Amino acid sequence: MLLVQNPIAKLFRAEALPALIATPLLLALAAHEGGGRMAVLAAIGLFAGLALYHASFGFTAAWRRFILERRSVGLRAQLVMLGLGSLVFFPALAAGSLFGQPVGGFVFPVGVALVTGAFLFGIGMQLGGGCGSGTLFTIGGGSMRMVVTLAFFILGSTLAGYHADIWFAWPALPAVSIVTSLGWVPALALMLAALAGLYALVARAEQARHGSLASFAQAETRWISGPWALIVGALALALVNIATLVVSGWPWGITNAFALWGAKIASLFGANPEGWTFFAGQQASLRDSVFADVTSVMDFGIILGAMLAALLAGKFKPGFAIPTRSLAAAVIGGLLLGIGARLGTGCNIGAFFSGTISGSLHGWVWLVFAFAGNVVGVRLRPIFRLD
């Protein structure tokens, strides 16, 4: 009886066998191709998948709930996550190193491509059913619909990469880092003030609609089987980004790997991605194994970590029946996500989370236009019977 109640015992069932084999295999392949550092990054990815699943820390559903219902609990947890990350990122980026490791942030120009990409990505979030991290951890949880979304996410990323010479030429303003421009102490004060202002704004909107404020710390936290409170998820994901910065030297990203996977697949059919503008200076990544690529290894870890979390929770039950309209939304949403991620420099993790805590203006601009895209996407969902 005790064995049945123990969540660890769920890992010894037949359906857990693929995850139990794939997890040590991922760590071994990462270590073989990239050494101990890459194996550590794979482990960080595994933890990220576990945290995303157990805390149900999705951007897409949280933004939709605020747009439709003015429920802000998910948004407020995300703002806390940004604040926690900034406390470490700002001084580390100003110093140029963290624990002896040289580090750099994601600081990109703001231009037509970013604005267009963020808006398209926002629509894709609501039609596809997730952002970059959301797609990966829900696949790990057993969603077959999200496998379709990911497939077209990769296709959209590949198409955008192929045509990068077009959108690279679109007008853009220079990249701006408030850490560099203001110094890390004033920049951090400005960042925390902006986050506090947004927190108060969304909280007030929820109180005006519902008369009270939902707590993101109210769920009982069961560390092994879940669920985790949202505030625990916020802390865990901030730690994931900090750990990624320490080990790899760069913030956490998700979607650049999708373009790489698509390019490798395209090369099997005679394409020459080494000649694409998007991969200028990245030819080594096209030649090397995906297990030597930081983002790919962490993405694989997210999927497997979420799968292990779903198994521990006893909720891993893949379903293969996908309604036709929902399937169409997954296809369209996946394409928009892929194209939008490349034009917009990433997803909610790479562009928004890592961009803002790098002190980059582009992260905030991405948020504004991606949120606008979500508003449109939410209005389109009933056409596909997603509600």
N, C-alpha and C positions, 0 to 999 in steps of 0.2 A: 504493500500500500504506500509506504514511504517512497519507494522507487518511482511510482507513478506520479506522486506529487512533486518530486524533485525536478525542476526545470532542466537540469543537466541531463537527466535520463532521456529527455526528448531528442537529444543529439545522437542517441544510439538506436533510433528507429530507421527503417529502410529509407524513408524519404530524405533523411539527413546525410546519407552516404555521399552524394555528389559534393555537397559543401565541405564535408569532412576531408574529402580527398583533395578538392580544389584549393582549400585554404593553405595547407602546408606546401602544396605544389606552387602556388603563387609566390610564397615567401622564398622558396628554393630557387625558382626561376629569376626572381628579382635579384637575389643575392648572386646568382651565377652571372647575370648580365651586367649588373651595376654595383656589385659588392654589398657590403653591410649597410651602407647608407641607403641603397635602394630597397633593401629588405625592411629597414626601419620605416621608410615612406609607405611601403605596402601595409605595414602594421598600423600606421596612422590612418590609412584609408579604411582598413577594417574597423577601427574604432569609430571613424566618422560614420560609416554605414550603420553600425550598432546604435550610435547616438541619434542619427537622423530617424531611424525606424522607431526606437523605443520612445523618443520624445515626440514623434509625429511632427517633426520640425520641417514643415513644408512652406515654401513661400507662396505657391500658387493658391492653395486653399485659404491661407491666412489673408491674402490680399482680396480674394473673392468675398470672404465673409465681411470684410470691412466695406467693400464697395456696395454689397447688397444689404447687409444687416447693421453696419456700423459697429460690428464686434471687432475690437482692436487688440485682443489678447495676443494674437500671433505677431502683429506688427510691433507691439510693445516689447515682446521677447526679442525680436530682431534688433530693435534699437539698443537694448541692453547688451546684446552680443557685440554690436559695433562699438559701444563704449568700452567694453572690456578689452576688445582687440586693440583699440586705439591707445590704451594705457601702456601697452608694450611696444606696439609698432612705431609710434611717433618718436620716442626717444631712440629706439634701435635704428630707425632709418636715418635719423639725424646724425647718429654716431657712425653709421655705415657698417656696424657689426653687432652681433648678438652672441654672447658666450663664445667670442673668438671667431665666429663664422661671419664672413662678409655677407651683407644682405642688401637687397634692393627692393623697391616697391613697384607696384603696377601703376604707372603714371603715363597716361596716353592723351593725345590731342582730342579736342572737342570739335566735331565737324559734322558735316551732312551725313557721312556714313554712320557715325555713332548714333546720331539722333534717329535716323531711319532704322538702323539695326535694332536699337532698344525698343522702338515702337512695334516693329514686326515681332520681336521676341515676346513682348507683352501679350500680343494677340495669340501667339503660338502657345504661351503658357496655359491659357484658359481652354484652348481647343485640344492641345496635345495632352493636357492633364498634369503637367509638371514643368519645372525648370530643369536645369542641368542636373543638379544634385537630386531633385525630386524624381526625375526619370530613372536615375540609377538605383535609388534606394527602394522605389516601388517595384522595379523589376526584381530586385533581390527579395522583396516581400511576396513575389509570386504573380504579379500583374502581367498577363500576356498582352493586354492592350498596350502597355507601356513598352513592350518589346517592339511593337509596330512603330510607336512614336520614336523610339531610339533609332530604328532602322532609317526612318526618313529624316531624323535629326542629322544622322551621319551623311545622308545623301545631300541634304541642304547645305551642310558645312562644306562638302566636297565641291558642289556647284559654285558656292561663293568663293571658295579658294581658287577654283579654276579661272574665275572672272575677276580676281583681285586687282588686276592691272587697271580695271575700269574704276572701281570704287576707291582704290588707293589715291586716284587723281582728283577726287572730289574735294571741294574747299574745306579747310579745317584751320582752327586756331591752334597756336602752340600749346603743348602740354603745360599744365600749371599744378605745382605741388605747394600746398600751403605750409608744409613742413620746411621746404626749402625757402619759400618766400618770406615767411614770418618768423621762423625759428620754431623749435618743437614745443616750447612751453606756451607761447601765445596761440600757436596752431591747435594744440590740444585743448586749451581753454575754449577756443572758438568751436571746435568739434563737439565738445561735451555740451556747450550751450545750445548748439543746433540740435543735437540729439534730445536734450531736455525739452526744448521748445516743441519738437515734433511729438515727443511722448505726451506732453500736456495737451497738444492739439487733438491727437487721435483719442486720448482718454476722455477729453471733454465731449467729443463727438459721440462716443459710446454712452456716456452718462446722460447726454441730452436725449438720446433715443430710448435708453433702457432704464434710466434712473439709478443705475449702479454700475460698478466696474468689475468685470470678471477677473479673478486672480489667476496669474500664470504659475502660481506656486502651490495650488490646491491639490493637485493629483498626488496620491501616494506613490512614492518612488520605490520600485522593486528593481534592484540593480541588475539582476540576471534576466528575469523574465519580462521586465517592463510592466507597466509603462513608467516613463520618466516624466517628471514635471517639466513644463516648457522652460522654466528658468534654469533647470539642470541642463537641458539641451542647449540653451544659449551659452552657458559656461563651457560645456563640452566642445561646441563648435568653435568658440573663441580659442580654446586650447589647441584644437586641431590646426587652426590657421597659424598660431604662434609656433607650434611644433614643426609645421611645414616650413616656415620661414627659417627656423634654426637649422633644420637638417638639409634643406635644399638651397637655401639662400634667397628664395623668392616666395611670395605669398601663394596661397592655395588657389588653384584653377581647376576647371572641369572640362571645358568644351574644346580646347585646342586639340585634345586627343582625338576627338571625333573627326576633325579634318584630316588628321594624320591617318587614322584607320581607313577613312574613305579613300585617301590618296593611295594607300598601299593596295587596297582592293582594286582601284582603278588601274593601277600599274599591271595587275594580273591580266587585264583585258587590253593591254597595249598602250595605255596612257603613259605620259612622261611627266609626272608631277615634279621632278627635279627641275624642269624648265618653267614651272609656274612661278609667277611673281610672288605669290603668297609664301612659297617655301624658299625664297632667296635667303641664303645663309643657314638653311636648316636641312641641307642635303644629307647630313650624317644621320638625322633622325629618320629619314626615309630609307636609308640603307640598313640601319641597325634594327634589332629586335624591338618590338613594342615594350618588352620587359626591361629595356634600358631607358625608357621614356618615363619621366617622373609623373606626369599627369595621367598617362595610361595606367601605370601601376597603381596609383591611388584610386583611379576610377574602378579598376577591377576589384580593389579592396573594398570600396563602398558597396558594390553589388554583393560581394560575399559576406561582408559584415552585416548587411541588412538581412541577407538570407539566414545567417546564423541567429540573428535577433528574432526573426519571424518563427524559426524553429523552436527557439527557447520559449517564445510566447505561445507556442502551439497554434499559430495562425498561418502557417505556410500551407496554403491550399490553392495551387494554381488553377485558374479557370480559363478554358479555351474558347468559350462562347462569347463573341463580341458582336453586338448589334451592328447592322450595316452603317447606320448614320454615325455611330460612335467610332467605327473603323475609319470612315471618311474623315472625321474630325482629327483622328490620330495621324492620318497621312498628311492632311493640310497643316495641322499644328506642328508636326515634326519638321516639315519643310521650312515653315516660318521660323521655328526655333533655330534650325541649323543656319539658315541665311542670316537671321538676326544676330545670332551669337558671333558670327565672323565679322559682320559689318560693325557690330556694337562692342567689339573687344572682349566679349565673354558673356557670362550669364549672371544670375543673382549672386553666385559665389565670386567668380573672377572679376566681373565688372563692378558690381555693387558692393559686396562685402569687402573683397580685397582692395578694390579701387578706393573706396572711402577711407578705410583704415590705413591706406598708404598716403593719405592726405591729398589725393588727386581730385581735382575739380570734376574730371570726367565721370567719377563714380556717382556724384550727385545729379549730374545732368542725365546720366543713364537712368537713375531712379525715376526722375520726373517723366521721361518719355516711355519708359517701360510700364510705369503705373498707368499712364494714359492708354497704352496698348491693352493693358488688362481690362480697363473699363470697356473698351470696344469688344474685347474677347468675351467678357461676361455677357454682353448683350447678344453675342452670336451663339452662345451655348444652346439656347432653346431650339434653334434651328436644327441642331444635331441631336436633340433630345438628351442632352447631357445632364439636365437637372431633373 
